[in-house]
Amino acid sequence: MTNIINYIKDFLGRSGSYVFSASIISRLLSFLASWLALQLVPNKELGVVLFAYNIIAFLTPFGGLGLPQSLIRYGALLPLEKEKDNLFVYVLKKGLLVTFYIIVIIIISGYFIPFKFENTGYYLSLLSFILIPLFVFDIIKIQFRLKHDNKSFSKADIVYNVSLTVGVFLLSYFFQEKGYILALILAPAIPSILFLKKLNIRYTVQKKPNVVNFTFWKYGFYSSITSIVTSLLLIIDILLIGHLMEDAEMVTVYKYVSIIPLSLLFLPQVFMATDFVSFTEKIKEKKYIFNYIKNYMSLFFIISLLICLFFGFFSKETLALFSDEFVKYSESFLILILGITGILVFRGLFGNLLSSIGKIEVNSYIIGVALVINVISNYYLIPLYGIKGAAITSAFLMWFTGIFSCLSFLYLYKRFLKE
C-alpha cells in the first residue's frame, strides 16, 4: 500500500491532479453534451448522425497520418526545448497538408458509397471538416505535455468540452441535427485558436529536425493504423448493429448504453497523459519501469474492483439517467463494465509502453487480430442476441488485447534493453 501511495504522490507531483480534475470535468461535460443531444435531436436523425460520426471517429487518427504520436514519442527524446518546438512546427505543416487530402477523399467517397441510412453521405461530408481542428488541437496538447505543462494541457481540455456542451445546447436547439454537427466541428476549433499562442513558438522552421527520417514517418503511420483499428474495435459494434439490425434507434441505444463504460477509460488515459513523456525519458531504466508497472497495476486492480461492485448494484439507476427505455439493457451494460477492466489493468498501460519503446506496430498486429475476431463474432452474435451479443464480443476482446499487450511488452522490452 505504501508503494501505491508513493506512486500517487509522484503522479500528483507531475500535475496529475490537474489532468485528473480536467478529465472528470470533461467527462461530465461530455456526458451532458450527449444527454442534451438526445433531448434536442430526434432519435432517428441522431442515430444517422452518430452512425456517420463514428465513421469519422474511425478515420480521425489518420489526420496528420499519425504525426501527433511521432511528435510525442520523438519529442520526448529531444533534450532541448528549441528542438521540440522545431519538431512541432514541422508536424503542424506536414500534418495539415495530409489532413486536407484526407478530407477531400472522404467527401468524394461519401457520395458514392450506398449507405443504408438516408443522408449518411451528406452528414459524413460535413463531419469530415472536424479533422483539421482536431489535428491542430491534438498536437497543441501534446506540445504542452512535452513541455511538462500539464496545467495548460488540462485547461485546453476543459475549454474544448465547455465549447462542445454549450455548442450542442445552443446549436441543436435551433438547428437540430445540423446544429449538432456544427457544434462538433467548432468544439476543437475554439481551444485551438485560444491556446496556439500560448505555446510561444516561432513558426519558421530553420532546418528539418534531425529526428525526422523514414523511421519517424513509419512510427506515425503505424500509430495511425493502431489508432484506427483501436477506434474501429470500439465502434465496430455500432456499425455492425446498424448494418445487421437495420434499425437506427438500436444504434442510438447501444451508443448510450456504452457511453459510461467507455468513458471510464479516461482513468488510464489520465495517467498515461501525465506520465508518458516521463517514463519515455527513462525507458532504459529497467528498475524504474518495472516499479512503475507494479504500482500502476496494483492501483488499477483496486479501482476496477470498486467499479464492478458499484455498477453491479446501480446499473439500472445509471441507465435511467439517460432514459427509462434503456434500463432493460442493463445486462449488456454490466458486460461492458466487466470488459473495460481488462483495459484499465492491462492495455491502458502496456499499449503505451510498447509505443514508448518504439514498437507501436505490435499494437497494430494485436488490435488487427482482435478486429477480425470482432467482425466474425458479431456477425454470429448480433443476429442471435442483439446488442447483448455486441457487448459480449467487446468485453472478451478488451481482455484479449490487454493480456497480449502485456506479454508482448515483457518479451520485447528485454530485447530493447540489449540494443
LINRAVEN-V858134 format. One record per residue. RES is the residue in one small letter. PHI is phi in whole degrees, 0 to 359 (NA if undefined). OMEGA is omega as a letter, one per 30 degrees, with the letter a starting at -180 (* if undefined). D_CENTER is the distance of its C-alpha to the mean C-alpha in whole Angstrom. Layout:
BEGIN
res={RES RES}
phi={PHI PHI}
omega={OMEGA OMEGA}
d_center={D_CENTER D_CENTER}
END
This chain:
BEGIN
res={m t n i i n y i k d f l g r s g s y v f s a s i i s r l l s f l a s w l a l q l v p n k e l g v v l f a y n i i a f l t p f g g l g l p q s l i r y g a l l p l e k e k d n l f v y v l k k g l l v t f y i i v i i i i s g y f i p f k f e n t g y y l s l l s f i l i p l f v f d i i k i q f r l k h d n k s f s k a d i v y n v s l t v g v f l l s y f f q e k g y i l a l i l a p a i p s i l f l k k l n i r y t v q k k p n v v n f t f w k y g f y s s i t s i v t s l l l i i d i l l i g h l m e d a e m v t v y k y v s i i p l s l l f l p q v f m a t d f v s f t e k i k e k k y i f n y i k n y m s l f f i i s l l i c l f f g f f s k e t l a l f s d e f v k y s e s f l i l i l g i t g i l v f r g l f g n l l s s i g k i e v n s y i i g v a l v i n v i s n y y l i p l y g i k g a a i t s a f l m w f t g i f s c l s f l y l y k r f l k e}
phi={NA 299 297 294 297 295 298 294 298 297 299 293 294 263 63 297 296 293 295 296 298 296 293 298 299 296 293 296 292 296 301 297 297 294 295 297 298 295 280 261 247 306 306 295 293 297 299 292 298 295 299 292 294 292 293 295 299 295 270 308 300 284 300 81 56 81 299 304 287 295 300 285 288 282 296 293 271 277 280 253 296 299 292 296 295 298 293 300 296 300 295 300 292 291 293 297 296 297 296 300 296 295 299 300 297 296 298 295 294 299 269 247 279 279 292 284 264 298 75 299 297 294 296 298 296 296 290 298 288 289 296 292 296 294 296 297 298 297 286 296 296 296 296 299 294 295 272 58 256 290 294 294 303 291 298 299 294 294 300 301 286 296 299 296 295 296 296 298 297 289 286 291 297 271 235 52 295 290 294 298 297 297 297 296 285 287 305 280 291 297 293 298 294 289 258 299 291 292 290 54 246 276 267 247 281 285 206 294 303 297 280 278 207 299 297 299 290 298 300 297 297 296 296 294 297 299 296 293 291 293 298 295 298 279 251 300 300 296 296 286 298 297 283 276 267 51 222 299 292 291 298 297 300 294 303 279 293 268 301 291 305 289 294 294 291 296 297 293 296 299 292 290 298 282 254 303 298 294 281 289 296 245 298 277 271 302 297 297 295 289 292 297 300 301 291 299 293 296 297 283 294 295 299 298 297 295 298 297 295 297 285 298 267 236 294 293 296 294 292 294 297 277 192 298 292 274 300 292 257 296 295 296 300 293 297 293 299 297 294 292 296 295 281 301 276 247 293 303 274 286 296 287 294 298 295 297 270 83 252 296 296 296 302 298 295 297 292 298 297 298 296 299 299 300 296 298 295 292 296 268 277 297 299 277 241 68 291 296 297 294 294 299 299 299 298 299 288 297 287 302 292 296 294 289 296 298 297 295 296 301 286 285 294 300 291 299 293 273 288}
omega={l l l l l l l l l l l l l a l l l l a a l l l l a l l l l l l l l l l l l a a a l a a l l l l l l l l a l l l l l a a l l l a l l a l a l l a a a l l a l a a l l l l l l l l a l a l a a a l l l a l l l l l l a a a a a a a l a l a a a l a a l l l l l a a a l a a l l l a a a a l l l a l l l l a l a l l l a l l l l l l a l l l a l a l a a a l l a a l a l l l l l l l a a a l a a l l l a a a a a l l a l a l a a l l a a a a l a l l l l l l l l l l l l a a a l l l l a a a l a a a l l a a a l a a a l l l a a l a l a a a l a l l l l a l l l a l l a a a a a a l l a a l a a a l a a l l l a a l a l l a l l l a l l l a l a a l l a a a l l a l l l a l l a a a l a l l l a l l l l a a l l l a a a a l a a l l l l l a l l a a l l l l a a a l l l a l l a a a a a l l a a l a a a a l l l l l l a a l a l l a a l a a l l a a l a l a a l l a a a a *}
d_center={30 32 29 26 28 28 24 23 26 25 21 23 25 22 21 19 20 19 15 16 18 16 13 15 17 13 13 16 16 13 15 18 17 16 20 22 20 22 25 26 25 27 25 26 25 21 21 21 19 16 17 17 14 12 14 13 9 10 12 10 9 13 13 16 16 13 16 13 13 16 17 15 17 20 20 20 23 25 28 29 27 29 27 24 25 26 23 21 24 24 20 20 23 22 19 20 23 20 18 21 23 19 20 24 23 21 23 26 25 24 27 29 26 28 25 27 26 28 26 23 24 25 22 20 22 21 17 17 18 15 14 17 16 12 13 16 14 11 14 16 14 14 18 18 17 19 22 21 21 18 20 19 16 16 18 16 13 16 18 15 14 18 19 16 18 22 21 20 23 26 25 24 28 29 28 26 23 24 24 20 19 21 19 15 17 19 16 14 18 20 18 18 22 22 21 22 25 24 23 27 27 29 28 31 30 33 32 30 28 29 26 25 27 26 24 22 21 21 18 16 17 16 13 12 13 11 8 10 12 9 7 11 12 10 11 15 16 16 17 20 21 22 24 26 26 27 26 24 24 23 20 20 21 18 15 17 18 14 13 14 13 10 10 12 9 9 12 11 8 12 14 12 11 15 17 15 18 20 20 20 23 25 23 27 28 28 29 27 24 25 26 23 22 24 24 20 21 23 22 19 21 23 20 19 23 23 20 22 25 24 23 26 28 26 24 26 27 23 23 26 24 22 26 28 28 25 27 28 25 24 25 22 20 21 21 17 17 19 17 14 16 16 13 14 17 16 13 11 14 16 13 13 16 17 15 17 20 20 19 16 18 18 15 15 18 17 14 17 19 17 17 20 21 19 21 24 23 22 25 27 26 25 28 30 28 26 22 23 23 20 19 21 19 16 17 19 17 14 18 19 16 16 19 20 17 20 23 22 21 24 26 25 25 29 29 27 29 32 31}
END
